[in-house]
Structure formats: structure tokens, C-alpha cells
Amino acid sequence: MSGFRQECLWETVTPTQVESAALSGQVKFDVCVIGGGITGLCAALHLLEQGKTVCVLEAYKVGHGGSGRNVGLVNAGTWIKPDDVESTLGEPLGKRLNEVLGQAPAEVFALIQRYGIDCQARNDGTLHMAHNAAGLVDLEAREEQWRRRGADVELLTGSTCEAYCGTSKITAALLDRRAGTINPMGYTIGLALAVIRLGGTIYQHSPVNALNRQADAWLVGTGQGAVVAEKVVISTGAYTEGQWTELQRNYFRGYYYQVASVPLAGPAAEKILQHGQGSWDTRTVLSSIRRDAEGRLALGSLGKASNKPDWFIRSWADRIQRHYFPELGKVEWELHWTGCIDFTPDHLMRIFEPAPGIVAVTGYNGRGNTTGTVIGRAFAEFLLKDDPDRLPIPFTRMKALHTAGLRSCAYEVGFSLYHAGQCLRVIL
């Protein structure tokens, strides 16, 4: 392994892959899941546990999308503060969503244990790091709001904060002991293998191009075949493609890139996040920081790396590393990759019932590891019982975001300018 190449770290360190063919011909199942990511696979697992026959259609390979390419943080709650969730949704609904997503990390780790999934799982918490005084105020509010709800969170300061983060550049960090880290590709592959062990069928390289009603069932078409199913789960998220669904008009795409070093060793490296947490800072254009099981340093931020030259990505990674961890000296960067996020204007997810027997979701806003696990189970329970109370929030009507393309473009331009400023040392 040498050079600086465009490749996802989590794929390189996950040797086990799902072996399955593309769909060919017509087949029949109780439920057809569209999308081989965390949400769809969790829905499939819970349906199979209850005796349903299930197939999963994946356009590329299992883990191809955000499920296998994210930072690997197992976070509690949503992107926004819990009080803001209740303000946006109203107290009863907001309180329920905060409770469900507050318990989501425990659900992820329980699922990993139940199915023996090998994914570098660590339930040691996460660190939200204040990068300036305004960031500290934000974290103080988050600590107060979550502690009011009984969450095991603590604002670390002074020498304790420095010991946890491994840098003197952060003066406060919110430790959320409910949370943790995983290899997201390993988690996704593990879920897929569990689906197969329970008798489910996964068809890879089988992009959906049609979804139509046929008598008392749904006909889900691909280029080489079709699935006849009573129920359908659409769980394609930010990677939704094609004109067969309106889902992709209900969010706007954002991007997140990451850069990983070669494995690092020595006293300076061992000080970084020495207690095993993953972290991210309070910048509007945030930076994420974590280590993997082999000692690599992985840095990330909002935006694309795939449309930038290697020297730019290296320069950005050098700038962040030297700011937070100058004791490391020169770091050799090995990999970079980009993932896609489905954003909503209020940073809250949406679930839909486009027609009887079909459920869909979008808008995880970068919290897919936990939210996808919870929603997958909730969708399975809803389809089994036809009971809306099984869902963490009610279905909403699909409503296209007419400015989605403009928002996506504006965000990417803004992120690129910000990162250029970091590289030029104009801002940090």
C-alpha cells in the first residue's frame, strides 16, 4: 500500500464482502427492500425474525452508499439540540423522537452483539469539541438540555479535556457516554450477512427502474428482472437514483470527505483520543477526528474531495493535523474518499407512506448509523402490525424542495472556499 489514493478506508479494512448475484427473472417475496444500507438491512432483519420472506435490491454493492462511507460515529440524538427538536415538532412528538434517538446507540451495540458483527465497535462515547467561545456556549446548552432528560453526558474542561482529546487547542468537549464508534462498512456487511443467515435474499448490482401496482401486490422492476411483493421499503437515502420515485426531491445533497493516514505509532499518536472516542468540532464547516483499530488518524469535513486535486486534500489534512496535533510532525496520508448526505432544511428526517404498502425515509442529516438502525426496526414493526404508533414520528406528505439543486451547489461552493481559506491559513 503506497501513495495517496481515492479509496474508502472502511472498505480496505473490511475483508469480508457479500457474495450475491444480480436479480434475474421474476421472483416473489412478502417484502422487497430497496437499498442495501443500514436502514434497509435492519428492516429486513426484523421482518425475517418474524417469519416474513424478504429480498434486498442494491444498485451497486452492499455498503456502497453513506452506510459504508461515513465517519463511523454512533451518535445519540439528532444534529440539532433536543430543545430545538421539541420546538420544531411540538413537545409530544419532539419528546418521543429525542427519547428514541437518545437510546439509539444502545440499539446499535445490542444488534452488533446479538449477531456477532465484527466492526471495531467501541461503546466508549463521543466527544463534541468546542473550537472557540461560541462553541463552548453551544456545548453548555447541549449538556444542560441532555442532562435535563437524564442522559449520561459531561462537559470536560481543563486538563481532563486535553487528556481525552489529545490536544491543547480544545478547551472544552462534551463527552456523550451513550455513544461510540464503529467501522461502518463492517457494520453494514455484518447486517447483510445476518440477513442471509436468516434466509433473506440480497441482489446486488440490481438498480430499480420501476415501481408499479400489480393487482394486490407491488412490482419492483430492475433491468434484468422484477420482484413481486406485498410491501416495499425504500431506503436509498442520498443515493436515490432514477425517475421511479419522488423521494430524491425531498432533500438536498451534501457531501462529506475524509482523509486517512497510514497507521501511526509512538507517544504523540497514542495521546490522540486515547480513551477511544470519535470526535468532531463545533465549526459550522466542522472537522471530524477519529482513530481506527490500526492506529490511523482519520480527518473529515463537509464537502467533496473527489472534485479536488490531491495536493489540495493533503494541504487541508496537514493544516488540521498541525493545528490540533503538531507533536505528530509530518504525517503520511494514505486514502481519501467522499460520501453523500441527505440534508433537510430543519435537519430532521422525514418518513413517508407514498402508497399503501410502501414506506420510505430521507433526511438523516449525517446521523445514519443510529437513525437508520432505529428506523429500519420501526418500519418492520409498522409493516407487520400496520400500527403508526410503532413509528418514532408520523408520516408526512412528500413535498419537493424546489431549491434542492441550488442549495447543494451553494453549500459545496461555500465549503470549498472555507477549506481553501484553511489551506491558505486565512481561517481555521
Beta strands, then each sheet from edge to edge (+ up, - down):
strand 1: 5-6
strand 2: 25-34
strand 3: 54-57
strand 4: 73-74
strand 5: 126-130
strand 6: 153-157
strand 7: 172-176
strand 8: 180-181
strand 9: 201-203
strand 10: 208-214
strand 11: 217-222
strand 12: 225-234
strand 13: 252-261
strand 14: 278-281
strand 15: 287-291
strand 16: 297-302
strand 17: 333-343
strand 18: 350-355
strand 19: 358-362
sheet 1: 1+ 17+ 13- 16+ 15- 14+ 5+ 7- 6+
sheet 2: 9+ 3+ 2+ 12+ 11- 10+
sheet 3: 9+ 3+ 2+ 12+ 19+ 18-
sheet 4: 4+ 8-
end
